[in-house]
Amino acid sequence: MNGMPTASLLTDGLTTVMVLAGPLVGVLAAVGLVTGILQAATQVNDPALGFLPRVVALVATVWLTGGWMLERLAGMVAGNLAGLGGSGP
């Protein structure tokens, strides 16, 4: 195999996944923490109050960062495919 080593592909893929998931996980953790504090302070234990703010935050985050995420993912895929281009027989 003359292409990129498997370890390099794996490293690129996992790094990209972590970078792309970072904003989503961070926003969801922050919203979950704030929602949990508010539910504990008001003693309202409605499941919808824990779920709906997270969904709204997730949709807003994807809407705001979706272009950057797709650009980053497309760049990683294009770079890896270009590196594998010379691995044919």
N, C-alpha and C positions, 0 to 999 in steps of 0.2 A: 504494500500500500504506500503510494508516494504522496498521499494527501496529508492534511493536518492530522496530528496525533489525536487519538481519542480523548486523552486527558485534557488537551487544549479545548476541544469541542465541549466537553463536559464542564470545564471551568467557565467558559464563556456563557454557556447556557444557564448554569446555576447563578452566576453573577448577575446576569440579565434578569432572571426571575426575582432575585432578592431586591435589585434596584427598582424593578417595576412594582413589586408588591409592597415596598416600603411605605409609600404615601398612603396606600389603601389601609394597611394594617395600622399605621399611626393614627389616621383620622378615626377609624373605627374604634380603636382603643380609647382615644380621648373622648369620643362621644359616649361610649359605653361607661366610662368612668363618671362623666358628668351626669348621665342619666341615672346611674346607680346611686350617686350622692343625692340627687333630687328625689328619687323614689324613697330612699332611706329617711330623708328629712321630712317628707310629706306623708310617709307611711302609706303610699298608694302602690299597690302591688299588681297593677294591671299589666299583663304580658305585652299588650300593644304599645304601652308607653316605653318599653324597653326595645321593641323591635322596629317600630316606625322611624324613630330618629336615626337609627343606624342605616336603614334602607335609604332614607333621604340623603344622609351624609355620603353614603357609598355612590349613589347616582350623581350627586354634585361633584364628588371627587373625580369620578370617571369622566364626567363631562368637562371638567376643567383641565385634567391632565391626560385625557385620552389621546390627543394628537401627539403629545410628547411620547407617550407609551408606544404608540404604533410606529412612530419614527425610530425610536430606539430599537424596537423589536425587528423592524424591517432592516435596519442597518446591521444588526447582528446576524440575521439570516442571510443577507446579501454577502456579507463578509465571509461567512462560513461556506456558502455555496461557491464563492469565487475561489476560496482556498481549496475546495474539493474538486474544482474544475479539471485539474491536470491529473486526476487519479485514475483515469480510464486506461484500458489496455493498450 
